[in-house]
Amino acid sequence: MSLKEQKVIGEKIRIARAIANITQKELADLIGIGRVAILDMEKGRVDISISKLKKISEITNQPIEYFIKDIEPEFEEVKKGKNILKQNTM
């Protein structure tokens, strides 16, 4: 997986986690990994295994296709997700 693809998937993980209203620590605990591993995934610094992506999908109640469909950057979707994040933090 390319760095660009990792970053898109990572951003989608961050958005899905925010929509599910769970912290990085909570997600990490539910998956059985450290919080820094979630941070690295969200920043696109690491390849994410299918098994971990499946767990994230189940925990955030997002279909796995959400994370991997049209792997090319979906800038409008990411932009919309960032707007959701801004609204949730205000």
KEKE-3310 file (N, C-alpha, C; in steps of 0.2 Angstrom, whole numbers, plus 5000, padded with zeros to 4 digits):
npx = (5004:5003:5010:5002:4989:4989:4988:4975:4967:4970:4965:4951:4949:4951:4940:4929:4931:4929:4916:4910:4912:4922:4938:4955:4962:4952:4948:4960:4961:4950:4954:4966:4978:4991:4989:4997:4999:4987:4987:4997:4992:4981:4988:4994:5006:5009:5006:4991:4984:4972:4965:4965:4959:4946:4942:4941:4932:4921:4920:4918:4906:4906:4905:4917:4921:4920:4932:4941:4936:4937:4951:4959:4963:4949:4945:4934:4926:4934:4936:4923:4922:4931:4925:4914:4921:4926:4914:4910:4919:4917)
npy = (4994:5011:5026:5037:5030:5024:5036:5041:5030:5031:5044:5041:5032:5040:5049:5040:5035:5047:5050:5039:5043:5039:5038:5038:5030:5022:5015:5009:5000:4992:4985:4980:4985:4997:5015:5024:5016:5017:5031:5032:5024:5033:5044:5039:5032:5019:5002:4995:4980:4969:4962:4971:4982:4977:4975:4988:4993:4986:4990:5004:5004:5005:5000:4989:4993:5006:5011:5006:5008:5016:5020:5030:5047:5054:5068:5077:5069:5068:5081:5084:5076:5081:5093:5088:5084:5096:5102:5093:5096:5108)
npz = (5000:4996:5003:5001:5000:5013:5021:5017:5021:5035:5038:5036:5046:5057:5056:5056:5069:5077:5073:5079:5092:5100:5109:5105:5114:5119:5107:5104:5116:5114:5103:5106:5106:5107:5111:5104:5092:5086:5084:5075:5064:5060:5056:5045:5045:5046:5038:5038:5045:5037:5047:5058:5053:5050:5063:5067:5059:5064:5077:5075:5068:5054:5037:5031:5018:5017:5022:5012:4999:4983:4984:4980:4985:4993:4992:4995:5003:5014:5017:5021:5032:5040:5043:5051:5062:5067:5070:5081:5090:5095)
capx = (5000:5007:5010:4996:4984:4989:4985:4968:4963:4971:4960:4945:4949:4950:4933:4925:4932:4926:4908:4908:4913:4927:4945:4961:4964:4946:4949:4966:4960:4945:4957:4971:4985:4993:4986:5001:4998:4981:4989:5001:4987:4977:4993:4996:5013:5010:5002:4986:4982:4965:4961:4964:4954:4940:4940:4940:4925:4915:4919:4915:4900:4906:4907:4924:4921:4921:4939:4945:4933:4940:4957:4962:4960:4942:4946:4928:4924:4939:4935:4917:4924:4935:4920:4911:4926:4926:4907:4910:4924:4915)
capy = (5000:5017:5031:5041:5026:5024:5042:5041:5026:5033:5049:5038:5029:5045:5051:5035:5035:5053:5049:5034:5046:5036:5041:5034:5025:5017:5011:5004:4995:4987:4981:4976:4988:5004:5021:5026:5013:5021:5038:5030:5022:5038:5048:5035:5030:5011:4998:4992:4974:4968:4960:4977:4986:4973:4976:4995:4993:4983:4995:5011:5003:5007:4995:4989:4996:5014:5012:5004:5010:5021:5021:5037:5051:5057:5075:5080:5066:5069:5088:5084:5073:5086:5098:5085:5084:5103:5103:5089:5099:5115)
capz = (5000:4996:5008:5000:5002:5020:5024:5016:5026:5041:5039:5037:5053:5062:5055:5059:5077:5079:5073:5084:5098:5105:5109:5102:5119:5119:5101:5105:5121:5111:5098:5110:5104:5111:5108:5099:5086:5083:5081:5069:5059:5058:5052:5039:5046:5046:5035:5043:5043:5036:5053:5062:5049:5051:5070:5068:5055:5068:5083:5073:5065:5047:5033:5029:5011:5019:5023:5006:4993:4980:4988:4979:4990:4991:4996:4997:5009:5019:5019:5025:5038:5045:5045:5056:5068:5069:5074:5087:5095:5097)
cpx = (5004:5006:5003:4989:4983:4986:4978:4964:4964:4966:4953:4944:4947:4943:4928:4925:4928:4918:4906:4909:4917:4934:4950:4962:4958:4947:4954:4964:4955:4949:4963:4978:4986:4990:4990:5001:4992:4983:4993:4997:4984:4982:4995:5003:5014:5005:4997:4984:4974:4961:4960:4959:4947:4937:4938:4933:4920:4914:4916:4909:4900:4908:4914:4926:4922:4928:4943:4942:4937:4946:4960:4959:4953:4942:4939:4925:4928:4937:4928:4918:4927:4930:4916:4915:4926:4920:4907:4914:4922:4910)
cpy = (5006:5022:5035:5037:5025:5030:5043:5036:5028:5039:5046:5035:5034:5048:5046:5035:5041:5053:5044:5037:5042:5038:5036:5028:5020:5013:5006:4999:4990:4983:4977:4978:4994:5010:5024:5023:5015:5027:5037:5028:5028:5043:5045:5033:5023:5008:4995:4985:4973:4966:4966:4981:4983:4975:4983:4996:4991:4988:5001:5010:5006:5001:4995:4993:5003:5015:5011:5006:5016:5024:5028:5042:5054:5063:5078:5076:5067:5076:5088:5081:5077:5092:5095:5085:5091:5104:5099:5092:5106:5115)
cpz = (5000:5002:5007:5002:5010:5023:5023:5021:5033:5043:5040:5044:5058:5062:5058:5067:5080:5079:5078:5091:5103:5104:5106:5107:5119:5113:5102:5110:5118:5106:5101:5108:5108:5107:5103:5092:5082:5080:5075:5063:5056:5054:5046:5039:5045:5041:5040:5040:5042:5043:5058:5059:5050:5058:5071:5064:5060:5074:5081:5069:5058:5043:5031:5022:5012:5019:5016:5000:4990:4983:4986:4983:4988:4995:4998:5003:5015:5022:5023:5032:5043:5047:5051:5062:5071:5073:5080:5092:5098:5102)
residu = (MET:SER:LEU:LYS:GLU:GLN:LYS:VAL:ILE:GLY:GLU:LYS:ILE:ARG:ILE:ALA:ARG:ALA:ILE:ALA:ASN:ILE:THR:GLN:LYS:GLU:LEU:ALA:ASP:LEU:ILE:GLY:ILE:GLY:ARG:VAL:ALA:ILE:LEU:ASP:MET:GLU:LYS:GLY:ARG:VAL:ASP:ILE:SER:ILE:SER:LYS:LEU:LYS:LYS:ILE:SER:GLU:ILE:THR:ASN:GLN:PRO:ILE:GLU:TYR:PHE:ILE:LYS:ASP:ILE:GLU:PRO:GLU:PHE:GLU:GLU:VAL:LYS:LYS:GLY:LYS:ASN:ILE:LEU:LYS:GLN:ASN:THR:MET)
# end
